[in-house]
Amino acid sequence: MAAFCRDCLEDVPERAARCPACGSPRLVRHPDLARLAIAHVDCDAFYAAVEKRDDPSLRDKPLIIGGGKRGVVSTACYIARTFGIKSAMPMFQAKKLCPHATVLPPDMAKYARAGREVRALMLDLTPLVEPLSIDEAFLDLSGTERLHGRAPAKSLAAFARRVEDEIGITVSIGLSENKFLAKLASDLDKPRGFSVLSRREAPAFLAPRPVTFIWGVGKATGAALAREGFRVIADLQRADETDLIRRFGAEGQRLARLARGEDSREVSPERETKSVSAETTFEGDIAAFRELERTLWYLSEKVSARLKAKELAGSTVNLKLKSTDFRIRTRAQSLPAPTQLAAKIFSIGRELLEREADGTKFRLIGIGVSSLASPQDADPADLVDRRGARDKAAEHAVDRLRAKFGRAAVVKGLALDED
């Protein structure tokens, strides 16, 4: 099997332009189709796709999911992206690019339901499903050919069709021998894509691309690598792995191997959630405590929202910082009781940050909670400090307002200091 039709799953001649059986032009061709079994599945513009599914009047309109003027874009549909709108773009900038776009606040409960439905169809293919987020996952279909009566590639195409028919959204699929290449492949033909990238062809495919093409290498890391003479992946391929390790530590070894398309990580099935976190990589390195503090508040609110959406609470706060030399600092502090509240998470995170803000320039900051528990145990009333109960009630009231009117309806804390 070197080629097949994604719509009817029939094998087709390698040079065919359309499927002889059903006439579809949606064909997949690759000499290794029959043996590859590691996939990355990514829902296309997930939040926007769910909203368009539920409101057909939005189907042909540019749609942005995100906060108000002070917020950012969570997801932009593919029509909106033609105007240059991207995820994480400030909302005021997105509205300038496309003033007539429809803007909706995120409905995380709705998206979580759709995500669970997609996950259930994944588990019909294989128990080896490793979720990365609400709308994407790695799958290992090794050994499933006898179970499904067809090669993993065809099972994945059938899965994509089921998602469209039963859930009403679309997915893009990348297929390879390993997770790194599968994830790259899934981005090559969006939306409704199905791309194949084998280990054999990976070095030539990767060589001319910028180092930022590698997962985990953002603008700041890319700039640091460029200063060392590594601008494109071919530069990393030519480098000695030992030298890269000497310069960049464990990150150097990771870069050396991924540059050659090597990735030995296995697909790990879904496990119990052990922590909830959020982090961001800065466009430029930051040392100033005030700037770090402002970002920490924003991330604390994100973690709080995720805890509430997942119906979890945590009693250990974890701070993560990555300096310009790629060294990671992690600090943790326990609470007397689990919490869901952004203010508590931020308060502890800020204490930890104060101890680390010693003039070092950081390229990444993250905050999270672990030691998870039921929300019923979260933020108990304090007979001595009554303010805690008032803070809890106030924060939940803010959550209700934002759910109804959007994130911009209430701007809290350090967010008021934004320019």
MARGU-791385 format. One record per residue (C-alpha): residue number from 1; residue in three letters; y negated, z negated, x negated. Coordinates in steps of 0.2 Angstrom, whole numbers, plus 5000, padded with zeros to 4 digits. Layout:
BEGIN
+------+------+------+------+------+
: resi : resn :   py :   pz :   px :
+------+------+------+------+------+
:  NUM :  ala :    Y :    Z :    X :
...
+------+------+------+------+------+
//
This chain:
BEGIN
+------+------+------+------+------+
: resi : resn :   py :   pz :   px :
+------+------+------+------+------+
:    1 :  met : 5000 : 5000 : 5000 :
:    2 :  ala : 4984 : 5006 : 4992 :
:    3 :  ala : 4974 : 5008 : 5007 :
:    4 :  phe : 4974 : 5003 : 5026 :
:    5 :  cys : 4963 : 5003 : 5041 :
:    6 :  arg : 4954 : 4987 : 5045 :
:    7 :  asp : 4954 : 4990 : 5064 :
:    8 :  cys : 4972 : 4995 : 5067 :
:    9 :  leu : 4980 : 4989 : 5051 :
:   10 :  glu : 4989 : 5006 : 5048 :
:   11 :  asp : 4992 : 5012 : 5030 :
:   12 :  val : 4981 : 5027 : 5027 :
:   13 :  pro : 4982 : 5041 : 5013 :
:   14 :  glu : 4972 : 5035 : 4998 :
:   15 :  arg : 4959 : 5048 : 4999 :
:   16 :  ala : 4957 : 5048 : 5018 :
:   17 :  ala : 4939 : 5047 : 5025 :
:   18 :  arg : 4945 : 5040 : 5042 :
:   19 :  cys : 4961 : 5032 : 5049 :
:   20 :  pro : 4973 : 5046 : 5055 :
:   21 :  ala : 4979 : 5034 : 5069 :
:   22 :  cys : 4963 : 5027 : 5077 :
:   23 :  gly : 4949 : 5037 : 5068 :
:   24 :  ser : 4940 : 5022 : 5061 :
:   25 :  pro : 4930 : 5024 : 5045 :
:   26 :  arg : 4933 : 5006 : 5041 :
:   27 :  leu : 4946 : 5008 : 5027 :
:   28 :  val : 4950 : 4996 : 5013 :
:   29 :  arg : 4956 : 5004 : 4996 :
:   30 :  his : 4962 : 4996 : 4980 :
:   31 :  pro : 4977 : 4998 : 4969 :
:   32 :  asp : 4981 : 4979 : 4969 :
:   33 :  leu : 4980 : 4977 : 4988 :
:   34 :  ala : 4998 : 4972 : 4990 :
:   35 :  arg : 4998 : 4958 : 4978 :
:   36 :  leu : 4981 : 4949 : 4979 :
:   37 :  ala : 4981 : 4933 : 4990 :
:   38 :  ile : 4966 : 4922 : 4986 :
:   39 :  ala : 4951 : 4925 : 4998 :
:   40 :  his : 4934 : 4919 : 5001 :
:   41 :  val : 4929 : 4920 : 5020 :
:   42 :  asp : 4910 : 4919 : 5024 :
:   43 :  cys : 4903 : 4920 : 5041 :
:   44 :  asp : 4888 : 4932 : 5042 :
:   45 :  ala : 4871 : 4924 : 5046 :
:   46 :  phe : 4881 : 4910 : 5054 :
:   47 :  tyr : 4868 : 4900 : 5064 :
:   48 :  ala : 4859 : 4916 : 5069 :
:   49 :  ala : 4875 : 4924 : 5074 :
:   50 :  val : 4880 : 4910 : 5085 :
:   51 :  glu : 4863 : 4910 : 5094 :
:   52 :  lys : 4864 : 4929 : 5097 :
:   53 :  arg : 4881 : 4927 : 5104 :
:   54 :  asp : 4875 : 4914 : 5116 :
:   55 :  asp : 4859 : 4924 : 5121 :
:   56 :  pro : 4862 : 4943 : 5121 :
:   57 :  ser : 4843 : 4946 : 5123 :
:   58 :  leu : 4841 : 4941 : 5105 :
:   59 :  arg : 4854 : 4954 : 5099 :
:   60 :  asp : 4842 : 4967 : 5093 :
:   61 :  lys : 4827 : 4955 : 5088 :
:   62 :  pro : 4823 : 4947 : 5071 :
:   63 :  leu : 4829 : 4929 : 5073 :
:   64 :  ile : 4825 : 4914 : 5061 :
:   65 :  ile : 4834 : 4898 : 5062 :
:   66 :  gly : 4823 : 4884 : 5055 :
:   67 :  gly : 4810 : 4871 : 5056 :
:   68 :  gly : 4791 : 4872 : 5060 :
:   69 :  lys : 4777 : 4877 : 5049 :
:   70 :  arg : 4781 : 4864 : 5037 :
:   71 :  gly : 4800 : 4867 : 5037 :
:   72 :  val : 4810 : 4881 : 5029 :
:   73 :  val : 4822 : 4895 : 5035 :
:   74 :  ser : 4840 : 4889 : 5037 :
:   75 :  thr : 4846 : 4906 : 5042 :
:   76 :  ala : 4839 : 4923 : 5045 :
:   77 :  cys : 4848 : 4937 : 5054 :
:   78 :  tyr : 4851 : 4953 : 5046 :
:   79 :  ile : 4836 : 4961 : 5055 :
:   80 :  ala : 4824 : 4948 : 5049 :
:   81 :  arg : 4831 : 4950 : 5032 :
:   82 :  thr : 4824 : 4968 : 5032 :
:   83 :  phe : 4807 : 4960 : 5032 :
:   84 :  gly : 4811 : 4950 : 5016 :
:   85 :  ile : 4815 : 4934 : 5024 :
:   86 :  lys : 4828 : 4923 : 5015 :
:   87 :  ser : 4836 : 4906 : 5017 :
:   88 :  ala : 4826 : 4891 : 5010 :
:   89 :  met : 4810 : 4901 : 5012 :
:   90 :  pro : 4795 : 4891 : 5018 :
:   91 :  met : 4793 : 4894 : 5037 :
:   92 :  phe : 4774 : 4899 : 5036 :
:   93 :  gln : 4779 : 4912 : 5023 :
:   94 :  ala : 4793 : 4919 : 5034 :
:   95 :  lys : 4781 : 4920 : 5049 :
:   96 :  lys : 4769 : 4930 : 5039 :
:   97 :  leu : 4782 : 4942 : 5034 :
:   98 :  cys : 4788 : 4944 : 5052 :
:   99 :  pro : 4776 : 4937 : 5065 :
:  100 :  his : 4785 : 4944 : 5079 :
:  101 :  ala : 4802 : 4935 : 5074 :
:  102 :  thr : 4810 : 4923 : 5086 :
:  103 :  val : 4811 : 4906 : 5079 :
:  104 :  leu : 4824 : 4893 : 5085 :
:  105 :  pro : 4827 : 4875 : 5079 :
:  106 :  pro : 4845 : 4872 : 5072 :
:  107 :  asp : 4858 : 4866 : 5085 :
:  108 :  met : 4870 : 4858 : 5073 :
:  109 :  ala : 4882 : 4852 : 5086 :
:  110 :  lys : 4884 : 4870 : 5093 :
:  111 :  tyr : 4887 : 4877 : 5075 :
:  112 :  ala : 4900 : 4864 : 5071 :
:  113 :  arg : 4910 : 4868 : 5086 :
:  114 :  ala : 4910 : 4887 : 5081 :
:  115 :  gly : 4914 : 4882 : 5063 :
:  116 :  arg : 4929 : 4872 : 5069 :
:  117 :  glu : 4935 : 4887 : 5080 :
:  118 :  val : 4934 : 4898 : 5064 :
:  119 :  arg : 4943 : 4885 : 5054 :
:  120 :  ala : 4957 : 4884 : 5067 :
:  121 :  leu : 4960 : 4903 : 5065 :
:  122 :  met : 4960 : 4901 : 5046 :
:  123 :  leu : 4974 : 4888 : 5047 :
:  124 :  asp : 4984 : 4900 : 5058 :
:  125 :  leu : 4985 : 4911 : 5042 :
:  126 :  thr : 4989 : 4897 : 5029 :
:  127 :  pro : 4988 : 4878 : 5027 :
:  128 :  leu : 4979 : 4881 : 5010 :
:  129 :  val : 4961 : 4882 : 5017 :
:  130 :  glu : 4947 : 4874 : 5006 :
:  131 :  pro : 4931 : 4873 : 5016 :
:  132 :  leu : 4915 : 4875 : 5006 :
:  133 :  ser : 4903 : 4872 : 5021 :
:  134 :  ile : 4903 : 4874 : 5040 :
:  135 :  asp : 4904 : 4893 : 5038 :
:  136 :  glu : 4914 : 4897 : 5023 :
:  137 :  ala : 4930 : 4893 : 5014 :
:  138 :  phe : 4943 : 4899 : 5001 :
:  139 :  leu : 4961 : 4903 : 5007 :
:  140 :  asp : 4977 : 4905 : 4997 :
:  141 :  leu : 4989 : 4917 : 5007 :
:  142 :  ser : 5002 : 4917 : 4993 :
:  143 :  gly : 5019 : 4917 : 5000 :
:  144 :  thr : 5013 : 4921 : 5018 :
:  145 :  glu : 5019 : 4939 : 5019 :
:  146 :  arg : 5036 : 4935 : 5026 :
:  147 :  leu : 5028 : 4923 : 5039 :
:  148 :  his : 5016 : 4936 : 5046 :
:  149 :  gly : 5026 : 4951 : 5042 :
:  150 :  arg : 5012 : 4959 : 5032 :
:  151 :  ala : 5003 : 4958 : 5016 :
:  152 :  pro : 4989 : 4945 : 5014 :
:  153 :  ala : 4976 : 4959 : 5014 :
:  154 :  lys : 4981 : 4965 : 5032 :
:  155 :  ser : 4982 : 4947 : 5038 :
:  156 :  leu : 4964 : 4944 : 5033 :
:  157 :  ala : 4959 : 4960 : 5042 :
:  158 :  ala : 4968 : 4954 : 5057 :
:  159 :  phe : 4959 : 4937 : 5056 :
:  160 :  ala : 4942 : 4945 : 5055 :
:  161 :  arg : 4946 : 4955 : 5071 :
:  162 :  arg : 4951 : 4939 : 5080 :
:  163 :  val : 4935 : 4930 : 5075 :
:  164 :  glu : 4925 : 4944 : 5082 :
:  165 :  asp : 4936 : 4945 : 5098 :
:  166 :  glu : 4938 : 4927 : 5102 :
:  167 :  ile : 4923 : 4918 : 5094 :
:  168 :  gly : 4910 : 4932 : 5095 :
:  169 :  ile : 4903 : 4932 : 5077 :
:  170 :  thr : 4908 : 4941 : 5062 :
:  171 :  val : 4914 : 4937 : 5044 :
:  172 :  ser : 4914 : 4945 : 5027 :
:  173 :  ile : 4930 : 4944 : 5016 :
:  174 :  gly : 4932 : 4944 : 4997 :
:  175 :  leu : 4950 : 4946 : 4990 :
:  176 :  ser : 4955 : 4943 : 4972 :
:  177 :  glu : 4967 : 4933 : 4961 :
:  178 :  asn : 4955 : 4918 : 4959 :
:  179 :  lys : 4941 : 4909 : 4968 :
:  180 :  phe : 4927 : 4915 : 4957 :
:  181 :  leu : 4930 : 4933 : 4960 :
:  182 :  ala : 4935 : 4931 : 4978 :
:  183 :  lys : 4918 : 4923 : 4981 :
:  184 :  leu : 4909 : 4937 : 4972 :
:  185 :  ala : 4918 : 4950 : 4982 :
:  186 :  ser : 4913 : 4943 : 4999 :
:  187 :  asp : 4895 : 4946 : 4995 :
:  188 :  leu : 4897 : 4964 : 4990 :
:  189 :  asp : 4898 : 4972 : 5008 :
:  190 :  lys : 4890 : 4961 : 5020 :
:  191 :  pro : 4890 : 4960 : 5035 :
:  192 :  arg : 4908 : 4963 : 5042 :
:  193 :  gly : 4913 : 4967 : 5024 :
:  194 :  phe : 4930 : 4967 : 5016 :
:  195 :  ser : 4929 : 4969 : 4997 :
:  196 :  val : 4942 : 4968 : 4983 :
:  197 :  leu : 4939 : 4963 : 4965 :
:  198 :  ser : 4954 : 4961 : 4953 :
:  199 :  arg : 4954 : 4951 : 4937 :
:  200 :  arg : 4958 : 4967 : 4928 :
:  201 :  glu : 4942 : 4976 : 4933 :
:  202 :  ala : 4931 : 4960 : 4932 :
:  203 :  pro : 4924 : 4961 : 4914 :
:  204 :  ala : 4917 : 4978 : 4916 :
:  205 :  phe : 4910 : 4974 : 4934 :
:  206 :  leu : 4902 : 4958 : 4927 :
:  207 :  ala : 4895 : 4964 : 4910 :
:  208 :  pro : 4879 : 4972 : 4916 :
:  209 :  arg : 4874 : 4959 : 4928 :
:  210 :  pro : 4861 : 4945 : 4924 :
:  211 :  val : 4868 : 4928 : 4920 :
:  212 :  thr : 4861 : 4921 : 4936 :
:  213 :  phe : 4875 : 4931 : 4945 :
:  214 :  ile : 4887 : 4918 : 4940 :
:  215 :  trp : 4890 : 4904 : 4953 :
:  216 :  gly : 4880 : 4889 : 4948 :
:  217 :  val : 4867 : 4897 : 4937 :
:  218 :  gly : 4850 : 4897 : 4945 :
:  219 :  lys : 4833 : 4902 : 4939 :
:  220 :  ala : 4830 : 4887 : 4928 :
:  221 :  thr : 4847 : 4889 : 4919 :
:  222 :  gly : 4846 : 4907 : 4918 :
:  223 :  ala : 4829 : 4905 : 4909 :
:  224 :  ala : 4837 : 4892 : 4897 :
:  225 :  leu : 4851 : 4904 : 4893 :
:  226 :  ala : 4839 : 4919 : 4891 :
:  227 :  arg : 4830 : 4908 : 4878 :
:  228 :  glu : 4846 : 4907 : 4868 :
:  229 :  gly : 4849 : 4926 : 4869 :
:  230 :  phe : 4860 : 4926 : 4885 :
:  231 :  arg : 4852 : 4937 : 4898 :
:  232 :  val : 4866 : 4947 : 4905 :
:  233 :  ile : 4885 : 4942 : 4907 :
:  234 :  ala : 4890 : 4954 : 4893 :
:  235 :  asp : 4880 : 4943 : 4881 :
:  236 :  leu : 4891 : 4928 : 4886 :
:  237 :  gln : 4907 : 4939 : 4885 :
:  238 :  arg : 4903 : 4943 : 4867 :
:  239 :  ala : 4899 : 4925 : 4862 :
:  240 :  asp : 4912 : 4914 : 4854 :
:  241 :  glu : 4918 : 4901 : 4867 :
:  242 :  thr : 4918 : 4887 : 4854 :
:  243 :  asp : 4899 : 4891 : 4850 :
:  244 :  leu : 4895 : 4891 : 4869 :
:  245 :  ile : 4904 : 4874 : 4870 :
:  246 :  arg : 4894 : 4867 : 4855 :
:  247 :  arg : 4877 : 4873 : 4863 :
:  248 :  phe : 4880 : 4869 : 4881 :
:  249 :  gly : 4895 : 4857 : 4882 :
:  250 :  ala : 4907 : 4859 : 4896 :
:  251 :  glu : 4895 : 4871 : 4905 :
:  252 :  gly : 4897 : 4882 : 4890 :
:  253 :  gln : 4916 : 4883 : 4892 :
:  254 :  arg : 4914 : 4886 : 4911 :
:  255 :  leu : 4902 : 4901 : 4907 :
:  256 :  ala : 4913 : 4908 : 4894 :
:  257 :  arg : 4928 : 4909 : 4906 :
:  258 :  leu : 4919 : 4915 : 4921 :
:  259 :  ala : 4910 : 4928 : 4911 :
:  260 :  arg : 4927 : 4936 : 4908 :
:  261 :  gly : 4933 : 4933 : 4927 :
:  262 :  glu : 4944 : 4919 : 4923 :
:  263 :  asp : 4946 : 4904 : 4935 :
:  264 :  ser : 4961 : 4893 : 4935 :
:  265 :  arg : 4955 : 4882 : 4950 :
:  266 :  glu : 4967 : 4881 : 4964 :
:  267 :  val : 4963 : 4882 : 4982 :
:  268 :  ser : 4963 : 4864 : 4988 :
:  269 :  pro : 4967 : 4861 : 5007 :
:  270 :  glu : 4955 : 4851 : 5017 :
:  271 :  arg : 4955 : 4833 : 5014 :
:  272 :  glu : 4946 : 4818 : 5021 :
:  273 :  thr : 4927 : 4818 : 5018 :
:  274 :  lys : 4924 : 4806 : 5004 :
:  275 :  ser : 4905 : 4808 : 5002 :
:  276 :  val : 4890 : 4817 : 5010 :
:  277 :  ser : 4876 : 4823 : 4999 :
:  278 :  ala : 4862 : 4836 : 4997 :
:  279 :  glu : 4854 : 4842 : 4981 :
:  280 :  thr : 4842 : 4855 : 4975 :
:  281 :  thr : 4839 : 4865 : 4959 :
:  282 :  phe : 4820 : 4866 : 4955 :
:  283 :  glu : 4812 : 4883 : 4951 :
:  284 :  gly : 4804 : 4875 : 4936 :
:  285 :  asp : 4809 : 4859 : 4927 :
:  286 :  ile : 4801 : 4843 : 4933 :
:  287 :  ala : 4797 : 4826 : 4925 :
:  288 :  ala : 4784 : 4819 : 4936 :
:  289 :  phe : 4790 : 4804 : 4946 :
:  290 :  arg : 4779 : 4808 : 4961 :
:  291 :  glu : 4786 : 4826 : 4963 :
:  292 :  leu : 4804 : 4820 : 4960 :
:  293 :  glu : 4801 : 4806 : 4974 :
:  294 :  arg : 4795 : 4819 : 4986 :
:  295 :  thr : 4810 : 4830 : 4984 :
:  296 :  leu : 4821 : 4814 : 4985 :
:  297 :  trp : 4814 : 4810 : 5002 :
:  298 :  tyr : 4817 : 4828 : 5009 :
:  299 :  leu : 4835 : 4827 : 5003 :
:  300 :  ser : 4838 : 4809 : 5010 :
:  301 :  glu : 4833 : 4816 : 5027 :
:  302 :  lys : 4845 : 4830 : 5025 :
:  303 :  val : 4859 : 4818 : 5020 :
:  304 :  ser : 4855 : 4807 : 5035 :
:  305 :  ala : 4856 : 4822 : 5047 :
:  306 :  arg : 4872 : 4827 : 5040 :
:  307 :  leu : 4879 : 4809 : 5042 :
:  308 :  lys : 4874 : 4809 : 5060 :
:  309 :  ala : 4881 : 4826 : 5064 :
:  310 :  lys : 4898 : 4821 : 5056 :
:  311 :  glu : 4897 : 4804 : 5065 :
:  312 :  leu : 4899 : 4795 : 5048 :
:  313 :  ala : 4890 : 4781 : 5038 :
:  314 :  gly : 4890 : 4776 : 5020 :
:  315 :  ser : 4888 : 4760 : 5010 :
:  316 :  thr : 4886 : 4767 : 4993 :
:  317 :  val : 4870 : 4778 : 4988 :
:  318 :  asn : 4873 : 4790 : 4974 :
:  319 :  leu : 4859 : 4798 : 4964 :
:  320 :  lys : 4862 : 4814 : 4953 :
:  321 :  leu : 4850 : 4821 : 4940 :
:  322 :  lys : 4853 : 4836 : 4929 :
:  323 :  ser : 4842 : 4837 : 4913 :
:  324 :  thr : 4836 : 4854 : 4905 :
:  325 :  asp : 4850 : 4852 : 4892 :
:  326 :  phe : 4863 : 4852 : 4907 :
:  327 :  arg : 4868 : 4834 : 4905 :
:  328 :  ile : 4871 : 4825 : 4921 :
:  329 :  arg : 4866 : 4807 : 4925 :
:  330 :  thr : 4874 : 4799 : 4940 :
:  331 :  arg : 4869 : 4782 : 4946 :
:  332 :  ala : 4875 : 4772 : 4961 :
:  333 :  gln : 4871 : 4756 : 4971 :
:  334 :  ser : 4880 : 4748 : 4985 :
:  335 :  leu : 4873 : 4742 : 5002 :
:  336 :  pro : 4878 : 4726 : 5011 :
:  337 :  ala : 4883 : 4737 : 5026 :
:  338 :  pro : 4885 : 4756 : 5030 :
:  339 :  thr : 4870 : 4766 : 5034 :
:  340 :  gln : 4865 : 4783 : 5042 :
:  341 :  leu : 4846 : 4780 : 5040 :
:  342 :  ala : 4836 : 4792 : 5029 :
:  343 :  ala : 4824 : 4777 : 5025 :
:  344 :  lys : 4837 : 4766 : 5018 :
:  345 :  ile : 4845 : 4780 : 5008 :
:  346 :  phe : 4829 : 4785 : 5001 :
:  347 :  ser : 4824 : 4767 : 4997 :
:  348 :  ile : 4839 : 4764 : 4986 :
:  349 :  gly : 4838 : 4782 : 4979 :
:  350 :  arg : 4820 : 4779 : 4974 :
:  351 :  glu : 4825 : 4762 : 4965 :
:  352 :  leu : 4838 : 4772 : 4955 :
:  353 :  leu : 4826 : 4786 : 4951 :
:  354 :  glu : 4812 : 4774 : 4945 :
:  355 :  arg : 4824 : 4768 : 4931 :
:  356 :  glu : 4828 : 4786 : 4926 :
:  357 :  ala : 4811 : 4794 : 4927 :
:  358 :  asp : 4807 : 4791 : 4909 :
:  359 :  gly : 4798 : 4807 : 4905 :
:  360 :  thr : 4814 : 4818 : 4904 :
:  361 :  lys : 4812 : 4835 : 4913 :
:  362 :  phe : 4825 : 4838 : 4926 :
:  363 :  arg : 4831 : 4854 : 4933 :
:  364 :  leu : 4841 : 4846 : 4948 :
:  365 :  ile : 4841 : 4831 : 4959 :
:  366 :  gly : 4853 : 4826 : 4972 :
:  367 :  ile : 4856 : 4811 : 4983 :
:  368 :  gly : 4872 : 4806 : 4993 :
:  369 :  val : 4882 : 4792 : 5001 :
:  370 :  ser : 4900 : 4787 : 4999 :
:  371 :  ser : 4912 : 4773 : 5004 :
:  372 :  leu : 4911 : 4781 : 5021 :
:  373 :  ala : 4914 : 4772 : 5038 :
:  374 :  ser : 4912 : 4774 : 5056 :
:  375 :  pro : 4894 : 4775 : 5063 :
:  376 :  gln : 4899 : 4760 : 5074 :
:  377 :  asp : 4898 : 4749 : 5059 :
:  378 :  ala : 4881 : 4756 : 5053 :
:  379 :  asp : 4865 : 4747 : 5051 :
:  380 :  pro : 4869 : 4731 : 5060 :
:  381 :  ala : 4856 : 4720 : 5067 :
:  382 :  asp : 4849 : 4707 : 5054 :
:  383 :  leu : 4845 : 4690 : 5062 :
:  384 :  val : 4833 : 4687 : 5048 :
:  385 :  asp : 4824 : 4704 : 5046 :
:  386 :  arg : 4821 : 4710 : 5063 :
:  387 :  arg : 4812 : 4725 : 5055 :
:  388 :  gly : 4828 : 4734 : 5052 :
:  389 :  ala : 4832 : 4735 : 5070 :
:  390 :  arg : 4815 : 4742 : 5074 :
:  391 :  asp : 4817 : 4755 : 5060 :
:  392 :  lys : 4834 : 4761 : 5066 :
:  393 :  ala : 4827 : 4763 : 5084 :
:  394 :  ala : 4812 : 4772 : 5077 :
:  395 :  glu : 4822 : 4784 : 5067 :
:  396 :  his : 4834 : 4789 : 5081 :
:  397 :  ala : 4819 : 4792 : 5092 :
:  398 :  val : 4812 : 4804 : 5079 :
:  399 :  asp : 4829 : 4812 : 5079 :
:  400 :  arg : 4829 : 4815 : 5097 :
:  401 :  leu : 4811 : 4822 : 5097 :
:  402 :  arg : 4816 : 4834 : 5083 :
:  403 :  ala : 4831 : 4840 : 5092 :
:  404 :  lys : 4821 : 4844 : 5107 :
:  405 :  phe : 4805 : 4851 : 5099 :
:  406 :  gly : 4810 : 4856 : 5081 :
:  407 :  arg : 4808 : 4847 : 5064 :
:  408 :  ala : 4790 : 4850 : 5064 :
:  409 :  ala : 4787 : 4839 : 5079 :
:  410 :  val : 4787 : 4824 : 5068 :
:  411 :  val : 4783 : 4823 : 5050 :
:  412 :  lys : 4787 : 4807 : 5041 :
:  413 :  gly : 4784 : 4798 : 5025 :
:  414 :  leu : 4781 : 4808 : 5009 :
:  415 :  ala : 4782 : 4824 : 5019 :
:  416 :  leu : 4764 : 4821 : 5024 :
:  417 :  asp : 4759 : 4823 : 5006 :
:  418 :  glu : 4765 : 4841 : 5005 :
:  419 :  asp : 4752 : 4854 : 5002 :
+------+------+------+------+------+
//
